[in-house]
Amino acid sequence: MSEHEVRALSPSEFRQAHDLFLRALHLPPSTDERWVQTATRFEQGRVLGAFARGELCGTARSTAGSLTVPGGETIGAAEVTGVAVRADRTRRGLLTALMRRQLHGARELGEPVAVLRATEAVIYERFGYGVATRARTVEIDRRRTRMRDSAPGGGEVRMVVPQESAELFDRIYHRTRTDRPGAVTRNAAWWRGREAVLGDRALAVVRTAEDGTDDGFAVYEPGSGDGLGWEHQLRVHDLRAASPAAAADLWRFLLGMDLTGLVTGYGRPLDEPLEWWLTDRRQCRTRQVGDDLWLRLIDVGAALRARSYPAGLSVALEVEDAFLPDNSGCYRIGEHGVERWTGPAQLSLPVEALAALYLGDQAMSALAAAGRVTVYEPAAIPVADRLFAAGQVPWCGTDF
Ligand SMILES: CC(=O)SCCNC(=O)CCNC(=O)[C@H](O)C(C)(C)COP(=O)(O)OP(=O)(O)OC[C@H]1O[C@@H](n2cnc3c(N)ncnc32)[C@H](O)[C@@H]1OP(=O)(O)O
């Protein structure tokens, strides 16, 4: 370990770090044109490099973001991305050194949490991250079903040019992001980056409510069909709506598209009522339910204080945090606040399991059944179930 040095990179080193990341994902280095777009997402002081014998061998970066928590508040979040170690230098502790430096840096900046999207599920738990939201991939055979007449709707859907609509999408996104826990920041650099990834293959629509407010959008891409005719598949990359009626109108548009067979929606919220909207619910197939957002509580006390809790309940919870040991200890959590607690703990769990509870994705009883909780007082489990319940299914649905 002593031969590793981790430091913040200077802007002249950002492209090398990005190419190292692309290489680790088995992708070619960025072109000059692509780099111009990508560079805007590199924030000075937040791009780290790990050096071995003076050579850049690993990198991790973050952007100053935010996370919507139960109760609708948004809190500061380090949005972590670009994590990679050169293939000839893996399993020597470089990532561990980068993660340590990154989490301490975020704590110094007063960010109570860090979030990321993981390439592999085996990497981040050891650093205290847990799966805080999940999402599903759905596939609908539109030739065999349609939206029921009883599904909500009533708005207008119009096509827009995606490359010219980032500001409009952004306004709509901000209107929707406090509706449920788990949403993160999409800043101007994020929207530009998304345009760059999709290029001119992307198409988009905006939905306007009866009162004239734009309250939903979808970005989609026609893919190739089976090669035998004109029929194509439709990939829905992003669909955000401020109400069920807005979401239903957007899906009605997508499922009504001529010359289309399968319509696939990626990273959709688990409670989106597609099956209820369709005349044949079996034509909506869940292809995958997977982890969506990984969350790390960096300052456990501050993070717990930031979300809301239902009235009349409290639990004494012991948290174990081997990577950031200051967090370890007992917390009494209830509607009146969160305090360090010197009395006995009722339940004990590792910080990565607390991340799964924090936005309401998992219940304490489920984690206890999974063996992730030490139970000193069984009666505290149903209380904790109600205390952490968020009222809505959390969802992120944003790649960063
Ligand atoms: C948010 C994002 O950017 S997600 C992108 C993540 N990056 C990638 O997937 C790119 C390809 N992979 C890589 O670049 C590297 O393998 C990394 C960054 C995932 C890991 O870097 P390393 O320097 O090898 O990690 P490090 O040596 O610190 O490993 C720490 C521990 O995690 C384990 N570990 C790390 N990565 C993996 C993995 N992919 N699979 C299994 N175990 C792993 C190590 O075995 C080690 O375990 P130990 O402490 O019991 O010995």
The ligand as an SDF file (V2000), in Angstrom:
LIG
                    3D

 51 53  0  0  0  0  0  0  0  0999 V2000
  -19.4550    3.9500   -9.9990 C   0  0  0  0  0  0  0  0  0  0  0  0
  -18.6190    3.3190  -11.1180 C   0  0  0  0  0  0  0  0  0  0  0  0
  -17.8740    3.9690  -11.7650 O   0  0  0  0  0  0  0  0  0  0  0  0
  -18.7950    1.6520  -11.3280 S   0  0  0  0  0  0  0  0  0  0  0  0
  -17.3650    1.1990  -12.3230 C   0  0  0  0  0  0  0  0  0  0  0  0
  -16.4470    0.2420  -11.5970 C   0  0  0  0  0  0  0  0  0  0  0  0
  -15.3510   -0.0800  -12.5200 N   0  0  0  0  0  0  0  0  0  0  0  0
  -15.2680   -1.1970  -13.2690 C   0  0  0  0  0  0  0  0  0  0  0  0
  -16.1230   -2.0750  -13.2030 O   0  0  0  0  0  0  0  0  0  0  0  0
  -14.1010   -1.2710  -14.2180 C   0  0  0  0  0  0  0  0  0  0  0  0
  -13.3870   -2.6400  -14.1620 C   0  0  0  0  0  0  0  0  0  0  0  0
  -12.8900   -2.9680  -12.8260 N   0  0  0  0  0  0  0  0  0  0  0  0
  -11.8900   -2.2870  -12.2130 C   0  0  0  0  0  0  0  0  0  0  0  0
  -11.3920   -1.2890  -12.7310 O   0  0  0  0  0  0  0  0  0  0  0  0
  -11.4010   -2.7790  -10.8820 C   0  0  0  0  0  0  0  0  0  0  0  0
  -11.5170   -4.1830  -10.8180 O   0  0  0  0  0  0  0  0  0  0  0  0
  -12.1300   -2.2000   -9.6540 C   0  0  0  0  0  0  0  0  0  0  0  0
  -12.0640   -0.6800   -9.6900 C   0  0  0  0  0  0  0  0  0  0  0  0
  -13.6160   -2.6250   -9.6450 C   0  0  0  0  0  0  0  0  0  0  0  0
  -11.4880   -2.7520   -8.3590 C   0  0  0  0  0  0  0  0  0  0  0  0
  -10.1990   -2.1650   -8.2080 O   0  0  0  0  0  0  0  0  0  0  0  0
   -9.0590   -2.8920   -7.3160 P   0  0  0  0  0  0  0  0  0  0  0  0
   -7.9510   -1.9120   -7.1680 O   0  0  0  0  0  0  0  0  0  0  0  0
   -8.7810   -4.2130   -7.8760 O   0  0  0  0  0  0  0  0  0  0  0  0
   -9.7710   -3.0500   -5.9070 O   0  0  0  0  0  0  0  0  0  0  0  0
   -9.0180   -3.3430   -4.5440 P   0  0  0  0  0  0  0  0  0  0  0  0
   -7.7240   -4.0290   -4.7990 O   0  0  0  0  0  0  0  0  0  0  0  0
   -8.9770   -2.1150   -3.7110 O   0  0  0  0  0  0  0  0  0  0  0  0
  -10.0600   -4.3880   -3.9170 O   0  0  0  0  0  0  0  0  0  0  0  0
  -10.5860   -4.3350   -2.6400 C   0  0  0  0  0  0  0  0  0  0  0  0
  -11.2970   -5.6250   -2.3670 C   0  0  0  0  0  0  0  0  0  0  0  0
  -12.4330   -5.7350   -3.2440 O   0  0  0  0  0  0  0  0  0  0  0  0
  -12.3660   -6.9290   -4.0040 C   0  0  0  0  0  0  0  0  0  0  0  0
  -12.8340   -6.5890   -5.3410 N   0  0  0  0  0  0  0  0  0  0  0  0
  -12.6270   -5.4150   -5.9770 C   0  0  0  0  0  0  0  0  0  0  0  0
  -13.1980   -5.4470   -7.1960 N   0  0  0  0  0  0  0  0  0  0  0  0
  -13.7650   -6.6560   -7.3230 C   0  0  0  0  0  0  0  0  0  0  0  0
  -14.4760   -7.2770   -8.3580 C   0  0  0  0  0  0  0  0  0  0  0  0
  -14.7200   -6.6290   -9.5140 N   0  0  0  0  0  0  0  0  0  0  0  0
  -14.9210   -8.5190   -8.1600 N   0  0  0  0  0  0  0  0  0  0  0  0
  -14.6650   -9.1620   -7.0000 C   0  0  0  0  0  0  0  0  0  0  0  0
  -13.9650   -8.6250   -5.9590 N   0  0  0  0  0  0  0  0  0  0  0  0
  -13.5290   -7.3810   -6.1360 C   0  0  0  0  0  0  0  0  0  0  0  0
  -10.8950   -7.3170   -3.9890 C   0  0  0  0  0  0  0  0  0  0  0  0
  -10.7240   -8.6730   -4.2160 O   0  0  0  0  0  0  0  0  0  0  0  0
  -10.4640   -6.8810   -2.6100 C   0  0  0  0  0  0  0  0  0  0  0  0
  -10.8790   -7.8620   -1.6720 O   0  0  0  0  0  0  0  0  0  0  0  0
  -10.0340   -8.1650   -0.3400 P   0  0  0  0  0  0  0  0  0  0  0  0
   -9.9850   -6.8600    0.4160 O   0  0  0  0  0  0  0  0  0  0  0  0
  -10.8220   -9.2240    0.3260 O   0  0  0  0  0  0  0  0  0  0  0  0
   -8.6920   -8.5820   -0.8180 O   0  0  0  0  0  0  0  0  0  0  0  0
  1  2  1  0
  2  3  2  0
  2  4  1  0
  4  5  1  0
  5  6  1  0
  6  7  1  0
  7  8  1  0
  8  9  2  0
  8 10  1  0
 10 11  1  0
 11 12  1  0
 12 13  1  0
 13 14  2  0
 13 15  1  0
 15 16  1  0
 15 17  1  0
 17 18  1  0
 17 19  1  0
 17 20  1  0
 20 21  1  0
 21 22  1  0
 22 23  2  0
 22 24  1  0
 22 25  1  0
 25 26  1  0
 26 27  2  0
 26 28  1  0
 26 29  1  0
 29 30  1  0
 30 31  1  0
 31 32  1  0
 31 46  1  0
 32 33  1  0
 33 34  1  0
 33 44  1  0
 34 35  1  0
 34 43  1  0
 35 36  2  0
 36 37  1  0
 37 38  1  0
 37 43  2  0
 38 39  1  0
 38 40  2  0
 40 41  1  0
 41 42  2  0
 42 43  1  0
 44 45  1  0
 44 46  1  0
 46 47  1  0
 47 48  1  0
 48 49  2  0
 48 50  1  0
 48 51  1  0
M  END
$$$$
